[in-house]
């Protein structure tokens, strides 16, 4: 048992499972149908095999894992999800989820307030940022069916892929040396009059770059275009932007309130399990595009059902409950959930300083959030690619407790030159290193991570 007041997941699970079993009992006892009955030993055997097979994973929960955007959800989110899953409400309709529908409304209001969105908005949770962005692009198509959708070259690939799904035309806008969308290139496209919606990304998944949203909105308004913001990764950094991000980056987070639509993923920095996304629209009239008939679904309440304003049908009420419970512990303030983000931002800034003084490593660009990209000081593109890959592989070898897990990022020669890095051009592209420092524990571990990567680079470059 955990010490008094110490957060301990098994205790939390025991508490919520007991409470839900007691709740179930108030409706009268019944025996599960014989077709569902299996022995405890058979079930234990299956679950033992499951946990054995789960060993074939990387330690996503551990700060030694600094590769992709993966981390464990908070124990309270896990316990809340499990408790609600035992009842299995469906947040498609109030009839199927009266309690968790109210929870979803609550967390949406909190997130909208975080972005300083109007009190009256249209929005809902989704199973992912992909679905949330699909809906935002679908609305963009419905509003401007003959116009194109513009996004930066470093935007998530979901935008070009969903444009294919929707049958729309998208245009990729080049980026500057800081990874942000080029305003000059954007204006040239806007001047054609063919752009209906501009997608700005606040926290690109590759570099963690923040598109110049405030300036994009000003340009879009000048040329009559809408602005959708994909801040699936970076959205919660709004909480710490004023005091912990650069003034220029903070200026663009402040502009979120002026966007036509916003997407954010609680399963990234919101401490949630997969899948958990959210989409917000400022214009209430777009609800007309969701209108549909369902003669068997909405019958208990005349209030708006979430199924009436979304493309998805069945959705886990457990997701809403998990976010609701988490935000009770970590309110959407700098001192609340922001306190979990400050050390992740500090970790990236700290590693950047280490890289600046290294003789064998160098930063690719200065991090804006908590993603950092860097590279060995190679002399050619081919050497850069080889050494980066070997660091990736060798860092993850040896005893588990000594492994660190990194990622790579593919760059072109011109992207390197943009950043003042000139190498012999003997291959068309090369891999560099990328680390996502999204766990607060990364802040204390940066010296260890840097030292190991630096030692590998020293050996491989020699």
Secondary structure, DSSP 8 states (H G I E B T S, - for coil): ---TT---HHHHHHHHHHHHHHHHHTT------GGG---HHHHHHHHHHHHHHTTSS--TTSTTB-SSS-----HHHHHHHHHHHTTT-BTT-GGG-HHHHHHHHHHHHHHHHHTT--SS-EEEEES-HHHHHHHHHHHHHHHSTTSEEEEETTS-THHHHHHHHHT--EEEE-B-TTS-B-HHHHHHHHTTT-EEEEEEEBS-TTT--B--HHHHHHHHHHTT-EEEEE-TTTGGGGGTHHHHS-HHHHHHHHGGGG-SEEEE-HHHHS---S--EEEEES-GGGGGGG----TTT--S--S--GGGG-S----BHHHHHHHHHHHHHS-SSTTTTHHHHHHHHHHHHHHHHHHHT-SSEEESS--SSSEEEEEE--SBHHHHHHHHHHHHHHHT-SSGGG--B-EEEEEEHHHHHHTT---B--SSEEEEEEEE--STTHHHHHHHHHHHHHHHHHHHH-
